[in-house]
Amino acid sequence: MDTINVDYSTQIPNNVNLASDRTVLRALEGWHANYLAWWRDMGPEGFQDAKVYLRTAVSVDPQGWAKFGYVKMPDYRWGILLAPQEEGRKVNFGQHLGESAFQDVPGEYRAMLRRLIVIQGDTEPASVEQQRHLGKTAPSLYDLRNLFQVNVEEGRHLWAMVYLLHKYFGRDGREEAEELLRRRSGNAETPRMLGAFNEETPDWLSFFMFTFFTDRDGKMQLESLAQSGFDPLSRTCRFMLTEEAHHMFVGETGVGRTIQRTCEAMKAAGIEDPHDVARVRALGVIDLPLIQKKLNMHYPLTLDLFGAEISTNSANYYNAGLKGRFQETKIEDDHRLTSATYPVLKFIGGKIVKEDVPALTALNMRLRDDYTEDCAKGVERWNRIIDKEGVKFRLELPHVAFNRQIGEFRDINATPKGVLMSDAEWAKVREDYLPSREDLAFLDTLMKAEFEPGRFAGWIAPPKVGIDNKTGDFEYVQIAA
């Protein structure tokens, strides 16, 4: 299929010729009503009638794929967009290496493939649910609009996965699609499938850390799925990556602007010691040690999303040609990995040691290492902001054994430097490394809404450039009276 522009002739915008597939179209139209009910129930609270300056996908052409305009979020044109099909595309890894890419679901891989799609799909509405209360404390209309842009695009990513379930998995797929709307983030009875998506997002620093760290995990997972030999999944994820980039931009620049404002306030007040927390907080900004604590919390939480370091499931996905490595085609090896090894950190005999293991079972670890490398680059960009302001402080990613709940290090205590501790020792120093109740209470005092166009809360700096090159006082969100 070489269709690029989006068909708006049906209720569901798409570029998959949905109008000619009446069975799937009718099923999705029924699901659409349930989706809108979910959105109104669990989407951004208090802003369903606001007009938001959002971008909407109108094409999958990289040179002009989106348009901007005001829209109420329940009226947003969610849809199904797949990157253009590559003629003659092959499976690029695993035991089907070199064979034609799958256009239909291989029967022997049906359960595995459905699970991959469901897990990815479950993360999309979960983050909307986690962030539904943040609008009430937005530090500016610019930030409020960015929150809502992230939300509606997560909603569209859900649509992308649901289309695959309806199109390729029959009754099982329809039932899974309904379950995606039934689960709720943090609900004890029907929680979301992955732990990080059941955590609260109580403040805007948490939101920025989430979009920097957790959406970056999304990037890594989508990139791996974009390598899939199942061509519809690959094409879906390739387009999703286009939108995911903005989510990470929101996180990185949000934290960066918070750091910028803190450093500026410290300089203006003549405070040289960033650890003089009381004096810094008295300025109404977020101290750098607290930003480090938030980093310490969100980074390991996201590492857990990669699963266990040693995984037969990841090996099976790879062998089947369903999920590859990050940028698989750029890696110079045999793309089968039957005799290759990969170094993995393990906890053996009371010590953290590195051990070479079969590369096929270490695919989670490799993807996690790629993720860590990508995160480190962003953290260095934050450090350059601090350096430029002349403040003596450095943000750092904690050791991979720090505060883990899944994998090799789930049952140990380690400092951000990787020093092992007993339970008693850890209890004494925990609040040196992770946010305390006092820290969270302080953050809560800063979370006050600023809805006047062009104005920003005192704890965050304005952006250098507006969205769609709009002026600083542009009214990104027109809040209903």
C-alpha positions in Angstrom: 0.0 0.0 0.0 1.4 3.4 -1.0 -1.4 5.7 0.5 0.1 8.6 2.4 -2.6 11.1 3.1 -5.2 10.2 5.8 -8.7 9.2 4.8 -11.3 11.2 6.8 -14.3 9.7 5.1 -15.0 7.4 8.0 -15.4 8.2 11.7 -11.9 6.8 12.2 -9.1 8.6 10.3 -6.8 6.1 8.7 -4.4 5.3 5.9 -5.2 1.5 5.8 -8.2 1.6 3.5 -10.5 1.0 6.4 -13.6 1.9 4.4 -13.3 -1.3 2.3 -12.8 -3.5 5.4 -16.4 -3.3 6.7 -16.0 -6.0 9.4 -13.0 -4.3 11.1 -14.5 -0.8 10.5 -17.8 -1.8 12.3 -15.9 -3.4 15.2 -13.7 -0.3 15.6 -16.7 2.1 15.4 -18.2 0.1 18.3 -14.9 0.3 20.2 -14.7 4.0 19.5 -17.8 4.7 21.6 -16.2 2.8 24.5 -13.0 4.6 24.0 -14.7 8.0 24.2 -16.4 6.9 27.4 -13.0 5.9 28.8 -11.5 9.2 27.7 -14.2 11.3 29.4 -13.9 9.2 32.6 -10.1 8.8 32.8 -8.7 11.5 30.5 -7.6 15.0 31.6 -9.8 16.0 34.4 -11.5 19.4 34.2 -10.4 20.2 30.6 -12.7 18.2 28.4 -14.3 21.4 27.0 -11.1 23.4 26.7 -9.9 24.3 23.2 -6.3 23.2 22.9 -3.8 24.1 20.2 -2.9 20.6 19.2 -1.1 19.0 16.3 -3.1 16.3 14.4 -1.5 13.8 12.0 -2.8 14.3 8.5 -0.1 12.3 6.6 2.7 9.9 7.2 5.1 11.9 5.0 8.0 13.0 7.2 8.1 16.4 5.5 4.5 17.4 6.4 2.8 14.9 8.6 0.9 17.2 11.0 -1.2 20.3 11.2 -1.9 22.6 14.2 -5.2 24.0 15.3 -7.6 24.4 18.2 -9.6 21.4 19.1 -11.5 20.0 22.1 -9.8 16.8 23.2 -12.9 14.6 22.9 -13.2 15.8 19.3 -9.5 15.0 18.5 -9.2 12.9 15.3 -7.5 9.9 16.7 -6.8 7.4 14.0 -4.8 4.5 12.5 -1.6 5.5 10.7 1.0 3.1 9.3 4.3 4.1 7.7 4.3 3.4 4.0 4.9 -0.2 3.0 8.4 -1.1 1.8 8.3 -3.2 -1.3 10.2 -6.5 -0.9 10.9 -6.0 2.8 12.6 -9.0 4.5 12.8 -10.3 8.0 16.1 -9.0 9.2 16.9 -11.3 12.2 16.2 -14.6 13.8 15.5 -18.0 12.2 13.5 -16.4 9.4 16.3 -14.0 8.4 16.1 -13.2 4.7 12.5 -14.4 4.2 9.8 -12.1 3.1 8.3 -10.1 6.0 5.0 -11.5 7.4 1.9 -9.7 6.1 -0.3 -12.0 8.1 0.1 -13.5 11.6 2.1 -16.7 11.4 0.0 -19.3 13.2 2.8 -20.7 15.3 3.6 -17.1 16.7 0.0 -15.9 17.2 0.1 -16.0 21.0 3.5 -14.4 21.2 2.7 -11.6 18.8 -0.7 -10.9 20.5 1.1 -10.5 23.8 3.7 -8.1 22.5 0.9 -5.9 21.0 -1.2 -6.1 24.2 1.7 -5.1 26.5 2.6 -2.2 24.3 -1.0 -1.2 24.0 -1.6 -1.3 27.7 1.1 1.3 28.4 -0.6 4.0 26.3 -3.9 4.6 28.2 -2.1 3.9 31.5 0.0 7.1 31.1 -3.1 9.1 30.3 -4.6 7.8 33.5 -1.5 8.6 35.6 -1.4 12.2 34.3 -5.2 13.0 34.4 -5.0 15.4 37.4 -1.9 17.4 36.4 -3.7 20.0 34.3 -5.0 21.6 37.5 -1.4 22.6 38.6 0.1 23.4 35.2 2.9 25.9 35.5 1.8 27.6 32.2 -0.5 27.3 29.3 2.5 26.2 27.2 3.1 23.3 29.6 -0.6 22.5 29.8 -0.8 22.2 26.0 2.3 20.0 26.0 0.7 17.7 28.6 -2.5 17.4 26.5 -0.5 16.8 23.3 1.2 13.9 25.0 -2.1 12.6 26.2 -3.9 12.6 22.9 -0.9 11.0 21.1 -0.8 8.3 23.7 -4.5 7.8 22.9 -3.7 7.5 19.2 -1.0 5.0 20.0 -3.6 2.9 21.8 -5.7 3.1 18.6 -2.7 1.9 16.6 -2.4 -1.3 18.8 -6.1 -1.8 18.9 -6.3 -1.8 15.1 -3.8 -4.6 14.9 -5.8 -6.6 17.5 -9.0 -6.1 15.6 -7.6 -6.7 12.1 -5.4 -9.7 12.7 -6.6 -11.5 15.9 -10.4 -12.0 15.5 -12.4 -12.6 18.6 -9.4 -12.8 20.8 -8.2 -9.5 19.6 -11.5 -7.8 20.2 -11.6 -9.1 23.7 -8.1 -7.9 24.4 -9.0 -4.5 23.0 -11.9 -4.2 25.5 -9.6 -5.2 28.3 -7.3 -2.3 27.4 -10.2 0.0 28.4 -11.1 -2.0 31.5 -7.8 -1.9 33.3 -6.9 1.2 35.3 -3.6 2.6 36.5 -3.1 1.9 40.2 -6.3 0.0 40.6 -5.8 -2.9 43.1 -8.3 -5.1 41.3 -7.6 -4.3 37.6 -4.1 -2.7 37.5 -2.1 -2.0 34.3 0.2 -4.8 33.3 3.6 -3.1 34.0 4.6 -1.7 37.4 5.8 1.7 36.4 2.4 2.4 34.9 0.6 1.9 38.2 2.7 4.6 39.9 1.2 8.1 40.7 2.4 11.2 38.8 1.6 13.7 41.5 3.6 16.7 40.4 5.1 18.3 37.2 8.6 17.3 38.0 7.4 13.7 38.1 5.7 14.3 34.7 8.9 15.7 33.2 10.9 12.8 34.6 8.3 10.3 33.3 8.4 11.7 29.8 12.2 11.8 29.8 12.8 8.3 31.2 9.6 6.2 30.7 8.8 7.6 27.2 12.4 6.9 26.3 11.8 3.3 27.2 8.8 3.6 24.9 11.2 4.8 22.2 13.4 1.8 22.7 10.6 -0.7 22.7 8.9 0.9 19.7 12.3 0.9 17.8 12.7 -2.8 18.6 9.2 -3.6 17.4 9.7 -1.4 14.3 12.3 -4.1 13.4 9.6 -6.8 13.5 9.2 -9.2 10.7 5.4 -8.8 11.1 5.2 -5.9 8.7 1.9 -4.3 10.0 3.5 -4.0 13.5 6.7 -2.6 12.1 4.9 0.0 10.0 2.7 1.0 13.0 5.7 1.5 15.3 7.7 3.4 12.7 5.0 6.1 12.6 4.5 6.0 16.4 8.2 6.9 16.8 7.5 10.2 15.0 5.2 11.2 17.7 7.2 9.7 20.6 10.0 12.2 19.9 7.9 15.1 21.1 7.1 13.3 24.4 10.8 13.0 25.2 11.3 16.6 24.2 8.7 17.7 26.7 10.5 15.7 29.5 14.1 16.8 28.7 13.2 20.5 28.2 10.9 20.5 31.2 13.6 19.3 33.5 16.1 21.5 31.8 13.9 24.6 32.3 13.4 23.7 36.0 17.2 23.4 36.4 17.7 26.7 34.5 15.3 28.6 36.8 16.9 27.1 40.0 20.4 28.1 38.9 19.2 31.6 38.0 17.5 32.1 41.3 20.6 30.8 43.2 22.9 33.2 41.4 20.5 36.2 41.9 20.4 35.4 45.7 24.1 34.8 45.9 23.7 31.2 47.0 26.8 29.2 45.9 26.1 25.9 47.7 23.4 23.9 46.0 23.1 21.7 49.1 21.9 24.6 51.1 18.5 23.3 50.5 16.5 25.5 53.0 17.8 28.7 51.4 17.2 27.5 47.9 13.7 26.3 48.6 12.9 29.6 50.2 13.4 31.2 46.8 10.4 29.1 45.5 12.5 26.9 43.2 13.4 23.2 43.2 16.8 22.5 44.7 19.2 20.4 42.6 19.5 17.6 45.2 15.8 17.1 45.0 16.0 16.9 41.2 18.7 14.3 41.6 16.4 12.3 44.0 13.5 12.4 41.5 16.0 11.2 38.8 17.0 8.4 41.2 13.4 7.4 41.6 12.3 7.4 37.9 15.4 5.8 36.3 15.3 2.5 38.2 11.6 2.3 37.9 12.0 2.5 34.2 14.8 0.0 34.1 12.4 -2.5 35.6 10.3 -2.1 32.5 12.9 -4.0 30.5 12.3 -7.1 32.5 14.8 -9.6 33.8 18.3 -9.4 32.4 18.1 -13.1 31.3 15.0 -13.9 29.4 13.9 -16.8 27.3 10.8 -14.8 26.2 13.1 -12.2 24.5 15.1 -15.0 22.9 11.9 -16.5 21.5 10.6 -13.2 20.2 14.0 -12.7 18.4 14.2 -16.1 17.0 10.7 -15.8 15.6 11.5 -12.5 13.9 8.9 -10.6 16.0 11.0 -8.2 18.0 14.5 -7.2 17.2 17.3 -5.1 18.8 17.5 -1.3 18.9 18.5 -0.3 15.3 18.9 -4.0 14.4 20.0 -3.4 10.8 22.9 -1.1 11.8 24.5 -3.9 14.0 27.3 -5.8 12.3 26.9 -9.4 13.2 25.0 -12.5 11.9 21.6 -11.3 13.2 21.0 -14.9 14.5 23.1 -14.8 17.7 23.1 -18.6 18.0 26.7 -18.6 19.2 27.2 -15.0 20.4 27.6 -13.8 24.0 26.8 -10.6 25.8 28.1 -9.3 29.2 25.5 -9.1 31.9 25.8 -7.7 35.5 24.7 -10.3 38.0 24.5 -10.7 41.8 26.6 -13.7 42.7 28.1 -14.6 46.1 27.2 -11.3 47.6 28.9 -9.3 44.9 27.9 -7.6 41.7 29.9 -9.2 38.9 29.9 -9.1 35.1 29.4 -12.4 33.3 29.2 -13.3 29.6 25.9 -15.2 28.8 24.3 -16.3 25.5 23.3 -13.1 23.6 19.9 -14.5 22.7 18.8 -14.6 26.4 20.5 -11.3 27.2 18.5 -9.2 24.7 16.7 -7.3 27.5 20.0 -6.4 28.9 21.3 -5.2 25.6 18.3 -3.0 25.0 18.6 -1.7 28.6 22.2 -0.8 28.0 21.2 1.1 24.8 18.6 2.9 26.8 21.1 3.8 29.6 23.5 5.2 27.0 20.7 7.3 25.5 19.6 8.6 29.0 23.2 9.5 29.9 23.4 11.9 26.9 20.3 13.7 28.1 21.6 14.0 31.6 24.8 15.5 30.3 22.8 18.1 28.5 21.2 19.0 31.8 24.6 19.2 33.3 25.7 21.7 30.7 22.9 24.0 31.8 24.2 23.8 35.4 27.8 24.4 34.2 26.9 27.4 32.1 25.3 29.0 35.2 28.5 28.4 37.2 26.9 26.1 39.8 29.0 23.3 41.3 26.7 20.3 40.9 26.4 17.3 38.7 23.4 15.1 38.0 24.2 11.4 37.6 22.4 8.3 36.7 22.4 5.9 39.6 24.0 2.4 39.4 21.7 -0.2 37.7 21.5 -2.1 41.0 19.9 0.9 42.8 16.3 0.6 44.0 15.4 -2.2 41.7 12.2 -4.3 41.9 12.7 -6.7 39.0 15.7 -8.7 37.8 19.1 -9.6 39.3 19.1 -6.8 41.9 15.5 -6.9 43.2 16.4 -8.4 46.6 19.4 -6.2 47.5 20.1 -2.7 48.7 22.6 -0.6 46.8 23.5 3.1 46.9 23.5 5.1 43.7 27.2 4.4 43.5 26.6 0.7 43.7 27.7 0.1 47.3 25.8 -2.8 48.8 24.0 -2.3 52.2 22.1 -4.2 54.8 18.4 -3.5 55.3 19.2 -1.6 58.5 21.9 0.5 56.8 19.6 1.3 53.9 16.8 2.4 56.2 19.0 5.0 57.7 20.1 6.6 54.4 17.1 6.0 52.1 15.9 9.6 52.2 19.4 10.8 51.2 18.8 9.3 47.8 15.0 9.2 47.3 12.3 11.8 47.9 11.1 12.0 51.5 7.7 13.0 52.6 9.1 16.5 53.4 10.5 16.7 49.8 7.1 15.8 48.3 5.3 18.2 50.6 7.6 21.0 49.5 7.0 20.1 45.8 3.3 20.2 46.4 3.5 23.8 47.7 5.0 24.8 44.3 2.3 23.1 42.2 0.1 26.1 41.6 -1.6 26.7 38.2 -0.6 29.6 36.1 -3.1 30.1 33.3 -2.4 33.6 32.2 -1.0 33.6 28.6 2.8 34.2 28.6 3.2 33.7 32.3 5.1 30.9 34.1 5.2 29.5 37.6 8.2 30.8 39.5 9.9 27.4 39.7 10.4 26.9 35.9 11.9 29.0 33.1 10.0 29.8 29.9 11.0 27.8 26.8 13.4 29.3 24.3 10.9 28.8 21.4 7.2 28.4 21.4 5.3 25.4 19.9 4.7 26.0 16.2 6.9 29.1 16.6 4.1 30.9 18.4 4.9 34.1 20.5 5.5 33.9 24.2 2.0 35.1 25.1 0.1 32.8 22.8 -3.0 31.3 24.3 -2.2 27.6 23.9 -5.2 26.5 25.8 -8.5 28.3 25.8 -10.0 27.2 29.1 -13.8 27.0 29.2 -15.5 29.2 31.7 
